[in-house]
Amino acid sequence: MSFKVHMIDVKNQLQNYIWLLEHTPSRQVIAVDPTESGLVEAYCTEHGLELSQIWITHWHKDHTGGVPELIQQKNIAIYGPRDELSKIPFISHPLMDHSTFSFQGLNIEILAVPGHTLGHIVYFIDELDLLFCGDTLFAMGCGRVFEGTFEQMYHSLNRLAALPPRTQVYCTHEYTLSNARFALHVEPDNKEIQKRFAHVENQRLLGLCTLPSTIEAELETNPFLRVESVDEFQKLRELKDNF
C-alpha cells in the first residue's frame, strides 16, 4: 500500500506524539491529534508534505491545540467526534460509532470508545492494520477514566481488544515505561511482561519511541486487557491512578 506513518515528538510534559499518515504518491498527509501547529507545519515543509485532513479523537487540549492555527490559512477537512462538537466547534465532519469515510481510497472506520471522555472515538484502517486510538488504549496501559464510567471504559477496551491481533496500535503518549512498571507490579510472574519491560526500558534509555504496539502484544502484556469484569478493571485502574 502507498501509505506510511510519520511521528512527531511534541517533547512536552505530557509526552504527546502527533501522527501523520502520508499517501506517498500525492504527498498528502493527515495529522492525528495535532498538539501544536508549528510542529506540523515545520515537518510538512521539511518533508515536502501537504496537510489535507485532521483527525481528532477527543476534545482534550493536548489533542486539539494546534487545529485553529492549522486551518487559518487553508480549507482543511477536520474529522472528530460528533458527541464533542460543543467542545471542538471547528470539526467539519462529525463522526459517530460505525461512521466511515475515505482518504485517497482508504476506508476508515470509526469506533466510539467512551470512558476517558464521553465522546472519544478511534480511527481503524483494516487495509493498513492501523489503529489511531488517542487516549483510550496505551501500550501496556489505558487512559484515565475522566468523564465516563469504569463500565464504559472496560467495554471500550474490550472492543479494541477484539480487533485483529496484527493491528498496529498508535496511541498519543509515550507512557509505555511507566505502564510497564505497573504491569510488572501487578503481574510479576508474567514472562511476556518481564521481556517487554526490559525491551522498553532499553528503548527509552536510547531515547527511542516505543510505538506502535500491536493488539497481540497488548493482549499478552497489558493488564487492563486481561481483567475479566468491570469490578476487576475498576480496582486495577484505581490502583494505577495512585501508583
N, C-alpha and C positions, 0 to 999 in steps of 0.2 A: 504493500500500500504506500501511496505517496504522501505520507504524513510523518512528522516527527515532533517530539515534545522537547521544549526548552525549559530550563529552570532559571528563575531569577531569585537570588537570595536577598531578601529585603534587609537582612542584618539588623533587625530591630529587636527590642526586648522580648517580643512575643515569638521571635524566630519564624516569621512568616516566609513562605515561598509563594511566588507568583508563577503559575504555569502558563506557558504559551504553547498552543497546538498549531503547528505550521502545515499548511498544504504546500508541499515543496515545489510543484510546478508553477504555482501562481505567486509564491512567497507571501500569501495572505496568512495572517495568524489570528487566533482567538486568544484573548487574555482571560484567564480564570482568576476571579477574586483579586483584582489589582489593588494592592495596598496603597501604592504610591504611583502617581502618574509619571513623574520624571524618570523613574527606573525603566518603565515600559517604553517610553519614548526613546530613551537613550539606547536601549537594547535593540529596538526595531531599526533605529538609524544606523547603528553599528553593523548590523547583520543584513541590512537591505530588506527588511520585512515591512509589510503593510498591515496595520491593525484593522480588521474588518468586523469583528464581533467581540463583545464582552459577555462572559458568563458569570453570574453571581449565584453563590449557594445560599447565603443568608445575609442578614442586614448588618451584622457587626462591623464597626468602623474599619477594623484591620482587613476587611474583605471588600469594602466598597470605597475606601478613602480616596483612591485615585480616579474614580469614574468621572466626577464632574469636570475635572480638567481635561481628561482624555476626550471628552465629547464636545468640548468648546469649539475646536477647530473644524470638525467634520461630522458627518452624519454616520454614526456607528450604531449598529443594532445591539441593544442591551437586553439580554435574556436573564430572567430572575424569577424568584418565587412570587406567584400571584398573591399568596396569603401575607406577603410582607410589603405590598405596594405602598401602604401608608408610611412605611419607614424607608423605602427605597423608591421615591416617586419618579426617578429617571428611567425606570425599566420601560422599554418599548415593547417587549414581547413577554407578557406574563405567562408563567408556566405552572402547571399543577401535576398531580400524580398521573402518570401514563401519557403526559404530553409528549409529542415527538416533533422534531424539526430537523433540518439538514444544514450541513456546511460542506460545500464542494463535493456533493454526492454521498457524504457520510450521513448515516441515520443516527440521531442522538435521542436517547430515551431518558425521560425524567422519572425519578422515583422520589416520592415525598417521604422524608425521614424526620418527623418531628421529634423533639427531645431537647437538643442543645438550644434551638429556638423553635418556636411553634410552626414556622413556615419553611424550615430548612429543606432544601432539595439537593439531589446529586445528579450528575450527568454520566450516563452509562453509554459507552460506544462498543457494542458487541463485536463489530467488524475489526476493531483495533485492540480488543481485550483491555479496554481502558475504563477506569472509574475516577472521576474527579469528585471527591467526597467531602470537601470542605472540612468542617469540624465535627462530623458525626463519628466516623471511624478513623482512628490513628494507627500508625504502625505500633503494634503491641499495646494499644490502648483505645480510648474513646473520649469524646468530648464531655465536658461537664454538663449536667442537666440544669440549665438555667431557667428556661421558660416552660418547658414541657414537664411531663411526669416521668418517673422511672419506668413505668409500664410502656409509655410511648417509645422511650429510648431503647428499651430492651427489644421491642418488636422491630424498631428501625434497624438495629444492628443485626437481628436475625434475618431481616430482608437482604441486607448486604452480604451476609454470610452465605446465603443461598445462591449468589451469583456464581458463574463458572470459576472453578479453582484457579485457572490460569489468569484471571482478570488482574491487571496491574492496578494497584491502589495508589492514587496520587492525592494525599491529604495536604493540608496547607500549613503545617507547622513541623519544625524539627524537634519533636518531643520524644523521639524513639529511645534515647538513652535513659531518660528518667522513667519512661514507661517500662523499659526492660528491667530496670532496678526493681520496680514494683512487681512486675510479673515474676521475677525470681524470688521475691519476698513471699508471694502467695503460693507459688508452685516451685519450691526449692529443688524438688527431685525430677522436674521435667527436663529431660536431656536436650530436647529441642530448644527450650528457653535458655538453658545453660550455653549451648553453642551459639545461639543468636546474640545473646548478651555479650559474649566475648568478641564476636564479629563487629557488633555495633559500637562497642567501646573502642575498638581499634579504628573503625572508620572515623569516629568523632575526634580521636586523638590526632588523626591526619587531616582533620577539617573537612571531611567528605560528607556529602549528603547521603542519608540512609534510605532515601526513597527512589523509585517506588517500591512498595511491598507487593505482595500478591494475596489474594483471598486464601490460597492454600497455606501460605506461611502464617497468615493470621489465625487460621483455624488451629494451627499447631502451637502457636506461641502467644496468642492474645487471650488473657484470662476472661475478658469481657465477652468473648465469643464462645467461651467454654462453660459458662454457667447454664443452668437448666430451668431457672424460674426467675420471675420478676423479683421475688424476695432476695434470692441469691445475688442478683445483679445489683439491687439497691445497696445491700451490705457491702459489696465489693467496691461500688462507686463511692460510697461514703467513706470507706477505708482509704481509698486513693485520694479523696479530697483532703484528707488530713495526714497523708503520708509524708 
